[in-house]
């Protein structure tokens, strides 16, 4: 069931992100658009891309939690450098 949910959610999101990137990367070819319209469109496409990628990462995290709860995921120890992730200023 989890695999079906993953497929049903991730496939359309990957498609949206992929087509969004195609449009964004080929926007220069659309010479009929004036520069202000083109820059606004580029900004909107970037927002779509960021939010699509956020949703994909959220789905991945939900699936990881579900796998862990079902005890299908092997946890492996890893080196973690706490000091490189947070500064003293953030602690205060």
C-alpha positions in Angstrom: 0.0 0.0 0.0 2.8 2.4 0.8 4.4 1.8 -2.6 1.1 2.7 -4.3 0.8 5.9 -2.2 4.3 6.8 -3.1 3.8 6.2 -6.8 0.4 8.1 -6.8 1.9 11.2 -5.1 5.5 11.3 -6.5 4.8 10.6 -10.1 2.6 13.7 -10.7 4.9 15.8 -8.6 7.9 14.7 -10.6 6.0 15.5 -13.8 5.1 19.0 -12.5 8.7 19.7 -11.5 10.1 18.3 -14.8 7.7 20.3 -17.0 8.3 23.4 -14.9 12.1 23.1 -15.4 11.6 22.6 -19.1 9.6 25.9 -19.3 12.1 27.7 -17.1 15.1 26.5 -19.0 13.6 27.4 -22.4 12.1 30.7 -21.4 14.9 32.5 -23.2 13.5 31.2 -26.5 10.2 33.0 -26.0 11.3 36.3 -27.4 7.8 37.6 -27.7 7.6 38.2 -24.0 8.8 41.5 -22.7 11.5 41.4 -20.1 9.3 42.3 -17.1 6.8 39.6 -18.0 9.6 37.2 -18.5 11.2 37.9 -15.1 7.8 37.6 -13.4 7.2 34.3 -15.1 10.7 33.1 -14.1 10.0 34.0 -10.5 6.7 32.1 -10.5 8.3 29.1 -12.1 10.9 29.1 -9.4 8.2 29.2 -6.7 6.5 26.2 -8.3 9.8 24.4 -8.4 10.7 25.1 -4.8 7.3 24.0 -3.5 7.2 20.9 -5.7 10.6 19.9 -4.3 9.5 20.6 -0.8 6.4 18.3 -1.3 8.7 15.6 -2.7 11.0 15.8 0.3 8.0 15.8 2.7 6.6 12.6 1.0 10.0 11.0 1.3 10.2 11.8 5.0 6.6 10.4 5.6 7.6 7.2 3.7 10.8 6.9 5.7 8.8 7.3 9.0 6.3 4.7 7.8 9.1 2.2 6.9 10.8 2.8 10.2 7.5 2.2 12.1 7.0 -1.0 10.1 10.6 -1.9 11.0 11.6 -2.2 7.3 14.4 0.3 7.5 17.8 -0.5 8.8 19.3 2.4 10.8 23.0 2.8 10.5 25.2 4.9 12.6 26.9 7.9 11.0 29.4 10.5 12.0 27.6 13.8 12.8 29.5 17.0 13.3 27.1 19.1 15.5 29.3 22.2 15.4 29.2 22.4 11.6 25.4 22.4 11.7 24.7 25.1 14.3 26.6 28.1 15.4 27.1 29.4 18.9 25.0 32.5 17.9 22.1 30.2 17.1 22.3 28.6 20.6 22.0 32.0 22.4 
